[in-house]
Amino acid sequence: MNKPLRIAVAGLGTVGGGVASVLLTRGKELEERAGRTLDLVGVSARDKSKNRAANVSKIAWENDACALAKSDADVIVELIGGEEGIAYDLVKSALLAKKHVVTANKALLAYHGAELAALAEENNVALKFEAAAAGGIPIVKALRESLIAYGIDSVRGILNGTCNYILTQMEATGQSFADVLKDAQKLGYAEADPTLDVGGGDTAHKLAVLSALAFGVTPNLKSMKIEGIEHITPDDIRFAREFGYRIKLLGLARKRGDHIDQRVQPAMVKLATPLADVEGPFNAVVANAGEAGPFFFEGRGAGEAPTAGAVIADLVDIARGSFGAPFGRPAKRLTRNDTQPGPRSCAFYLRFEVLDVPGVLAEIAGRLSESEVSIESMIQRGRAPGEPVAIVMITHESVETSVASALKAIAASAKVVAKPCMIPMESR
Ligand SMILES: NC(=O)c1ccc[n+]([C@@H]2O[C@H](COP(=O)([O-])OP(=O)(O)OC[C@H]3O[C@@H](n4cnc5c(N)ncnc54)[C@H](OP(=O)(O)O)[C@@H]3O)[C@@H](O)[C@H]2O)c1
């Protein structure tokens, strides 16, 4: 009989509470799968008196999570969160103490992934993080193991359930971003401080992890262009539909010569394609894997059950002795990817809010033409007398920097009342 795997869980919130609950209630099933028992031997959180999803009253409690790294546990599960402080200190000291680590902390990996992976390899222990990108979707294992025979050309995904929920609700109700966000906060789909989600930062953390796995680059947020969804209006959502598209916040990483172009931005996705149909808080990832063609993954990106399930899958792998380099290649071989993405060439959706006065359309068309941006289609929508008019255009394939410089000139016109909006059209 193999000896039990001794597990300590730091953080007993949404994910940690779920993990403790599965370990305490589904032991027999897990033992069959893992070939040994998975024993919960220690826990830590801030407040011992809080009610938890799991009854941990008989499990050794540590007020200081870092003390778990000195305990006799074989694996430390870090489910506290945050890129610095206690989470970083705990993971680092656990790896140095030759303990396996499982984490769901994408922020930690985006900032310190390469350093922690090197530490895990030097100490011959696992650093596993299936739950850190797209929650319950097994995309980490797919990129690290299942798809390695193919060169990955690009990874694109809807990686933040809060943003996808807000965009879906804006389309369903016609409400503004601010109103839908307020409702989402009441329903628990958005944090009290939603900046990291709606500003694209959380998607960037996950994209950094996926890029490292797919392309062997060091996770690096500085090489990403990051834009959120705060400026998307109900008009944009309605016009997108009229043109046959839906707006999604995408994380995109693709090969461009010897560089990996990484960006987070709202994009127009064609209706009736798999990504366009991903609704509400769901996540999805498309991995384009050379001749093997695209692979599409969809599922729940957050919540207790899917995220705890991903952590448990990592623990079972460790129990079976199945782990390798955290990013699928030796950490020393990860390459730096310091360059910001170059300008994209694609069609763009443009929206202008203008005064209803003669000559305004000619002025916009003139500025675009000066920058060699040509228009494929256009909609002009009148509003109540005296209110600004929305002019919306789809360009032919154009260079991003040319469109941006035309928009800068147009924004300076006295006839234009708001900053023009520019959203790339995804071709597939
Ligand atoms: N929630 C999701 O669906 C989801 C999905 C994917 C990834 N993740 C990641 O999973 C991690 C945990 O997220 P979560 O949603 O479970 O967070 P959460 O519900 O806020 O739980 C955080 C836990 O950490 C504990 N904690 C905070 N500071 C601590 C400290 N100094 N020492 C010990 N424990 C401390 C808290 O203790 P108290 O309970 O006593 O306050 C709480 O139990 C994060 O990295 C997050 O990004 C979450």
The ligand as a MOL file (V3000), in Angstrom:
LIG
                    3D

  0  0  0     0  0            999 V3000
M  V30 BEGIN CTAB
M  V30 COUNTS 48 52 0 0 0
M  V30 BEGIN ATOM
M  V30 1 N -13.0780 32.0650 -6.8070 0
M  V30 2 C -12.8590 31.4750 -7.9800 0
M  V30 3 O -13.7830 31.0500 -8.6650 0
M  V30 4 C -11.4480 31.3210 -8.4880 0
M  V30 5 C -11.2450 30.7770 -9.7620 0
M  V30 6 C -9.9450 30.5530 -10.2250 0
M  V30 7 C -8.8870 30.9430 -9.4200 0
M  V30 8 N -9.1020 31.5160 -8.2010 0 CHG=1
M  V30 9 C -7.9450 31.8830 -7.3770 0
M  V30 10 O -7.9740 31.0990 -6.2010 0
M  V30 11 C -7.4010 31.8370 -5.1210 0
M  V30 12 C -8.4090 31.8930 -3.9710 0
M  V30 13 O -9.5800 32.5300 -4.4410 0
M  V30 14 P -10.9450 32.4930 -3.6000 0
M  V30 15 O -11.9850 33.0190 -4.5210 0
M  V30 16 O -11.1300 31.1880 -2.9630 0 CHG=-1
M  V30 17 O -10.6420 33.6060 -2.4940 0
M  V30 18 P -11.4740 33.9300 -1.1800 0
M  V30 19 O -12.8210 33.3210 -1.2340 0
M  V30 20 O -11.3440 35.3890 -0.9500 0
M  V30 21 O -10.6420 33.1550 -0.0560 0
M  V30 22 C -9.3760 33.5600 0.3680 0
M  V30 23 C -9.0030 32.7530 1.6040 0
M  V30 24 O -7.6920 33.1510 1.9900 0
M  V30 25 C -7.6930 33.3690 3.3960 0
M  V30 26 N -6.6660 34.3300 3.7330 0
M  V30 27 C -6.5730 35.6370 3.4070 0
M  V30 28 N -5.4690 36.1660 3.9360 0
M  V30 29 C -4.8560 35.1830 4.6260 0
M  V30 30 C -3.6970 35.1060 5.4100 0
M  V30 31 N -2.9150 36.1640 5.5920 0
M  V30 32 N -3.3760 33.9140 5.9750 0
M  V30 33 C -4.1540 32.8310 5.7930 0
M  V30 34 N -5.2690 32.8330 5.0610 0
M  V30 35 C -5.6150 33.9980 4.4970 0
M  V30 36 C -9.0790 33.8730 3.7260 0
M  V30 37 O -9.3390 33.6540 5.0980 0
M  V30 38 P -10.7660 33.9920 5.7910 0
M  V30 39 O -11.7530 33.0790 5.1450 0
M  V30 40 O -10.5670 33.6580 7.2340 0
M  V30 41 O -11.0200 35.4360 5.5190 0
M  V30 42 C -9.9300 33.0140 2.7930 0
M  V30 43 O -10.2510 31.7910 3.4040 0
M  V30 44 C -7.0260 33.2010 -5.7100 0
M  V30 45 O -5.6870 33.1820 -6.1110 0
M  V30 46 C -7.9350 33.3200 -6.9170 0
M  V30 47 O -7.4090 34.1610 -7.9220 0
M  V30 48 C -10.3720 31.7110 -7.7230 0
M  V30 END ATOM
M  V30 BEGIN BOND
M  V30 1 1 1 2
M  V30 2 2 2 3
M  V30 3 1 2 4
M  V30 4 1 4 5
M  V30 5 2 4 48
M  V30 6 2 5 6
M  V30 7 1 6 7
M  V30 8 2 7 8
M  V30 9 1 8 9
M  V30 10 1 8 48
M  V30 11 1 9 10
M  V30 12 1 9 46
M  V30 13 1 10 11
M  V30 14 1 11 12
M  V30 15 1 11 44
M  V30 16 1 12 13
M  V30 17 1 13 14
M  V30 18 2 14 15
M  V30 19 1 14 16
M  V30 20 1 14 17
M  V30 21 1 17 18
M  V30 22 2 18 19
M  V30 23 1 18 20
M  V30 24 1 18 21
M  V30 25 1 21 22
M  V30 26 1 22 23
M  V30 27 1 23 24
M  V30 28 1 23 42
M  V30 29 1 24 25
M  V30 30 1 25 26
M  V30 31 1 25 36
M  V30 32 1 26 27
M  V30 33 1 26 35
M  V30 34 2 27 28
M  V30 35 1 28 29
M  V30 36 1 29 30
M  V30 37 2 29 35
M  V30 38 1 30 31
M  V30 39 2 30 32
M  V30 40 1 32 33
M  V30 41 2 33 34
M  V30 42 1 34 35
M  V30 43 1 36 37
M  V30 44 1 36 42
M  V30 45 1 37 38
M  V30 46 2 38 39
M  V30 47 1 38 40
M  V30 48 1 38 41
M  V30 49 1 42 43
M  V30 50 1 44 45
M  V30 51 1 44 46
M  V30 52 1 46 47
M  V30 END BOND
M  V30 END CTAB
M  END
